[in-house]
């Protein structure tokens, strides 16, 4: 599974989320940072309207979209991923 982490360099909530994600075991995921200043095409493809946004993919299929660490933990717990 893969997590696309959409953010902007000057986004304070994005930096907070990044720090909080460091405390989680995301070894079962490939985490790809997407800077919307540099990759507008991917942001448009996933219809990103707010940052931070995490898009969780299983293969090419989007299975979840979360905007904060609480939602990410709930997704991981619900799907029995080790955190």
C-alpha positions in Angstrom: 0.0 0.0 0.0 1.1 3.6 -0.6 0.4 6.9 1.1 0.5 10.1 -1.0 1.2 13.0 1.4 0.2 16.2 -0.3 1.6 19.4 1.3 3.1 22.8 0.7 6.5 23.9 2.1 5.1 26.9 4.1 2.1 24.9 5.6 2.4 24.6 9.4 -0.3 21.9 9.7 1.7 19.9 7.1 4.8 20.1 9.2 3.0 19.1 12.3 1.5 16.1 10.5 4.9 15.1 9.2 6.3 15.1 12.7 3.4 13.1 14.1 3.8 10.5 11.3 7.4 9.9 12.4 6.0 8.3 15.6 3.9 5.7 13.6 5.1 2.4 12.2 4.4 2.9 8.5 6.7 0.1 7.4 3.9 -1.6 5.5 3.5 1.6 3.4 5.4 3.4 0.8 5.1 7.1 1.7 5.5 9.5 -1.2 5.8 13.2 -0.3 4.0 15.4 -2.9 4.8 19.1 -2.9 1.9 20.8 -4.7 4.2 23.7 -5.8 6.2 21.2 -7.8 3.6 18.6 -8.8 0.4 20.3 -9.7 -0.6 17.6 -12.1 -0.8 14.9 -9.3 -2.7 17.3 -7.1 -5.1 18.0 -9.9 -5.5 14.2 -10.6 -6.4 13.5 -7.0 -8.5 16.7 -6.7 -6.6 18.0 -3.7 -8.3 21.1 -2.3 -6.7 21.3 1.1 -3.4 20.5 2.7 -2.3 18.4 4.4 -4.1 15.6 2.7 -3.1 11.9 2.8 -4.4 9.7 0.0 -4.0 6.0 0.8 -3.8 3.7 -2.2 -4.0 -0.1 -2.6 -2.3 -0.5 -5.9 -3.8 2.2 -8.1 -7.1 2.4 -6.2 -7.8 5.0 -3.6 -9.0 3.4 -0.4 -9.0 6.3 2.0 -8.4 10.0 2.3 -7.4 11.6 5.6 -6.5 15.1 6.7 -5.0 14.6 10.2 -3.2 12.2 12.4 -6.3 11.1 14.3 -8.0 10.0 11.0 -4.8 8.2 10.0 -4.6 6.3 13.3 -8.2 5.4 13.0 -7.6 4.0 9.5 -4.6 2.1 10.6 -6.4 0.6 13.7 -9.6 -0.2 11.7 -7.6 -2.0 9.1 -5.4 -3.7 11.7 -2.2 -2.1 10.6 0.5 -2.0 13.3 1.0 1.5 14.6 
